[in-house]
Amino acid sequence: MSDTVLDVKGLRCPLPVLRANRVLRGLPPGTQLRVLATDRASVADFQAFCRETGHALVAFSEEAGVFRFLIRRRANEPEEKPEGPETPR
């Protein structure tokens, strides 16, 4: 299976991460997304995004001003926490 590619070159923070998040939500768990960006801030943005969401930043590189990120979608959606106090059993 080939990776999905998202080209967000020319977009500035926070758009690259927001667009990647939208695409990742539509991908099956465990699949990978390749992102191409030119915003220098995207390096720190994608690191923080993956740390906070549970997606894996598999690799990133830069060549001729283009940053390439490889993100693997997390395996499972986080469980929703019940609201309110827990009932004793």
C-alpha positions, -999 to 999 in steps of 0.1 A, spaced: 0 0 0 14 34 -9 15 64 15 -9 93 11 9 125 3 -2 159 15 14 189 -2 11 220 20 40 239 5 34 277 8 10 274 37 20 289 71 14 279 106 -11 265 117 -25 254 83 0 225 76 -9 208 109 -46 215 105 -47 200 70 -26 170 81 -50 164 110 -80 164 87 -64 139 63 -52 116 92 -87 114 105 -98 99 72 -71 73 71 -72 38 86 -53 33 118 -16 24 112 -14 40 78 12 66 69 9 102 57 37 120 39 36 158 43 55 183 22 58 217 38 79 249 34 71 266 67 101 264 90 78 264 120 62 231 108 91 211 123 82 221 158 45 221 150 45 185 137 67 173 166 42 188 191 12 176 171 24 140 171 33 141 208 -1 154 218 -23 132 195 -5 99 197 4 97 160 40 87 153 65 111 136 84 83 119 108 106 100 114 141 89 140 157 66 147 189 48 160 194 13 161 227 -7 137 244 17 111 216 16 104 197 48 92 161 45 74 145 74 63 108 76 35 104 101 19 71 111 -17 73 122 -22 61 157 -35 25 160 -66 33 181 -88 63 189 -83 74 225 -110 62 248 -135 88 259 -135 94 296 -168 93 313 -180 126 327 -188 129 363 -178 108 393 -174 71 389 -200 49 405 -187 24 430 -190 -13 422 
